[in-house]
Amino acid sequence: MSNNIEKLKDWFIFFVAVISCVIGIVFWIQTVNDNDFVRIENDIESLRDDIDSIRKNNNEILRIVGRLEGKIDK
């Protein structure tokens, strides 16, 4: 009887150890990718700022070209 309890205890400990390892690996993989996501988010924000700057510059260029065309037509 005690031999069966020992085997059951050993199997239980084995399963808990395997589950703990799997959970540890999953959390490790998630934390490894966090740095990549932060870097990508920063790159996207930088690109958004650049695009806004380009749009403002394009609007200014179009206004200047419009004024020049108006002066040429006169």
C-alpha positions as CSV (number, residue, x, y, z in Angstrom):
1,M,0.0,0.0,0.0
2,S,2.7,2.5,0.9
3,N,4.6,1.5,-2.3
4,N,1.5,2.6,-4.3
5,I,1.3,5.9,-2.5
6,E,5.0,6.5,-3.1
7,K,4.5,5.8,-6.9
8,L,1.5,8.1,-7.0
9,K,3.4,10.8,-5.2
10,D,6.4,10.5,-7.6
11,W,4.1,10.7,-10.6
12,F,2.3,13.7,-9.1
13,I,5.6,15.5,-8.5
14,F,6.7,14.6,-12.1
15,F,3.6,16.1,-13.6
16,V,3.8,19.2,-11.5
17,A,7.5,19.6,-12.6
18,V,6.6,19.2,-16.3
19,I,3.7,21.7,-16.0
20,S,5.9,24.2,-14.2
21,C,8.6,23.9,-16.9
22,V,6.1,24.5,-19.7
23,I,4.6,27.5,-17.9
24,G,8.1,28.9,-17.3
25,I,9.0,28.6,-21.0
26,V,5.8,30.3,-22.1
27,F,6.4,33.2,-19.8
28,W,10.0,33.4,-20.8
29,I,9.1,33.6,-24.5
30,Q,6.5,36.3,-23.8
31,T,9.0,38.5,-21.9
32,V,11.7,38.0,-24.6
33,N,9.4,39.4,-27.3
34,D,8.4,42.5,-25.1
35,N,11.6,44.3,-26.1
36,D,10.9,43.8,-29.8
37,F,7.4,45.1,-29.5
38,V,8.6,48.2,-27.6
39,R,11.2,48.9,-30.3
40,I,8.7,48.4,-33.1
41,E,6.2,50.7,-31.4
42,N,8.9,53.4,-31.1
43,D,9.8,53.0,-34.7
44,I,6.1,53.3,-35.8
45,E,5.8,56.5,-33.6
46,S,8.9,58.0,-35.2
47,L,7.5,57.2,-38.7
48,R,4.2,58.9,-37.8
49,D,6.1,62.0,-36.8
50,D,8.1,62.0,-40.0
51,I,5.0,61.6,-42.1
52,D,3.3,64.5,-40.3
53,S,6.4,66.6,-41.0
54,I,6.4,65.7,-44.7
55,R,2.7,66.6,-45.0
56,K,3.3,70.0,-43.4
57,N,6.2,70.6,-45.8
58,N,4.2,69.5,-48.8
59,N,1.4,71.9,-47.9
60,E,3.9,74.7,-47.6
61,I,5.5,73.8,-50.9
62,L,2.1,73.7,-52.7
63,R,1.2,77.2,-51.3
64,I,4.5,78.6,-52.6
65,V,4.0,77.0,-56.0
66,G,0.5,78.4,-56.1
67,R,1.7,81.9,-55.3
68,L,4.4,81.6,-58.0
69,E,1.9,80.4,-60.6
70,G,-0.3,83.3,-59.7
71,K,2.5,85.8,-60.2
72,I,3.6,84.2,-63.5
73,D,0.0,84.4,-64.9
74,K,-0.1,88.2,-64.2
